[in-house]
Amino acid sequence: MTKLSVNINKVATLRNARGGNNPDVIKVALDCEAFGADGITVHPRPDERHIRRTDVLDLRGVLHTEFNIEGYPTESFIDLVLKVKPTQVTLVPDKPDQLTSNAGWDTKANLEFLTEVLDEFKKAGIRTSVFVSTDLEMLDFAAKAGTDRVELYTEPYASMYPKNAEQAIAPFVEAARRARSLGLGLNAGHDLSLVNLAYMAKCIPWLDEVSIGHALICDALYLGLKNTIEEYKKCLR
């Protein structure tokens, strides 16, 4: 079954809005695991507006499931990941002041850069993933760079899904097939929700992992965190 990795950035955003340690990011991460999450994702940004470097270091020794750290590979990010040695590192092409990830890598233009960074992580025994669009050429060059997996940027799917589900999923199925033919593992994330997740999982049953944060935390305000994680897991069965 496709694994569910819960992105806890929004929990840290809520904590930072008031100061102090409420909600407790570490406790929420452990609760997510206890409630059935298969992994925890964090995306530390340079301004630490949500997840902080100290959060990442604190999570290192307490998680029992997979730990996924995503971000743009600056020197400080690379240093942090090598210190923590998570299960997986996901490289995203975010600018330092970017609100959220909104595009995949141009893996062709950044082939040399990505190859060097990926090689450094792989030598440390960390599984690697590269955030990409459904452009087949971008998948080809991600494979050439040496990544273990790709993560499909799913906002276009989420936006079109209410209008035409078949049309929305088509390029993602094609990209997923290309990834499989290239021997790449397959992740997906961005704007996946209880509305659109089950259909994607049905159409691409070989998805390894989905990373979901914003929608899941929003749903938890109404359903509770435990029930919400259970509902997302149902979508993946």
Secondary structure as UniProt FT lines:
FT   STRAND          3..7
FT   HELIX           9..18
FT   TURN            20..21
FT   HELIX           25..34
FT   TURN            35..36
FT   STRAND          39..42
FT   TURN            46..47
FT   HELIX           53..60
FT   TURN            61..62
FT   STRAND          66..71
FT   HELIX           75..84
FT   STRAND          88..91
FT   TURN            96..97
FT   TURN            107..110
FT   HELIX           111..123
FT   TURN            124..125
FT   STRAND          127..132
FT   HELIX           136..145
FT   STRAND          149..153
FT   HELIX           155..160
FT   TURN            161..163
FT   HELIX           165..181
FT   TURN            182..183
FT   STRAND          185..189
FT   TURN            194..196
FT   HELIX           197..203
FT   TURN            205..206
FT   STRAND          209..212
FT   HELIX           214..223
FT   HELIX           225..235
//
